[in-house]
Amino acid sequence: MDNPPLKYMKTNKRIKITGMVALIIKGNKILCIKRKTDPWRGMLSLPGGKLEQGETEIECLLREVREETGYIIDLLEKEPVVISRIKYKGQPAIYKIYECVIKDGSEHPQKEEVEEIVWTDAGTFLNNIKLHGFNLIAANQLETYFKKRGLLK
């Protein structure tokens, strides 16, 4: 039997984009950045970004946080607190959120992508990402994690 033409074959969309994200908690506040560019212009989000070719996931996380905030960070755990799938510019993507601490550096928002750096409470952050239509599953995972950490009741 001949193989069917490619246009009729069922395909699975492979994840080609990996996003690495830092959850930095100080006291009862979460470090957020207010996005300056689409697709999430005006949204409070956690600092992070896309994995580039040739770098490890952790190298990506450290680079992105330093670029966006000016801070040098350390991971609290080797495993992410949230792993979720999203659509990024129409493409399937996966992102991983790691809890981190600030080790060094000073606050310097990245002018091209970050409008401002904001320290906010967990409830405000969650309301903001839900308002902007961010992945509801990820928002619920973060809500559960925030409750576990005592940041939400």
C-alpha positions, 0 to 999 in steps of 0.5 A: 500500500502506498503512503498517503500524500503528506497533506492528508497525514495526521500530524502532531504539533511538536513543541519547539518553543520552551520558555523558562520563567522565574518566580521570585518571592520576597516576603509576601511580594512577587517580582513581576515585570509589566510587558511592553510588547505584544502578545502580552503588552501591559500584562504583569508577568514573571520574568523569563523568556525563550530558550535559545539554540545551544543553551541549557534551560537553566542558562536561559532562565539566568540570562532572561532574568538578568536581561529583563530585571538586572538581577542575578538569581539562584534556583531554590529547587532543581525542579520547576514548580509549574510546567504548562503548555501555552500557545505563543504566537500561534505555536505550541510551547511549553514553559517551566516556572522555577522558584528563585532568589535574588543573589546579586545585581540591581534593578534595571528593567530592560528598556525594549521589553519591560515597561516597569518592574513591579513587586505585587501580591499573589492575588493581584498577579493572578487576577492580572494574568487571568484578565489578560487571558493567560493560560487558565491551567497555569494560573490555577497551578500557580494559585495552588502553589501560592496557597501552599506557600501561604501567599493566598488563603 
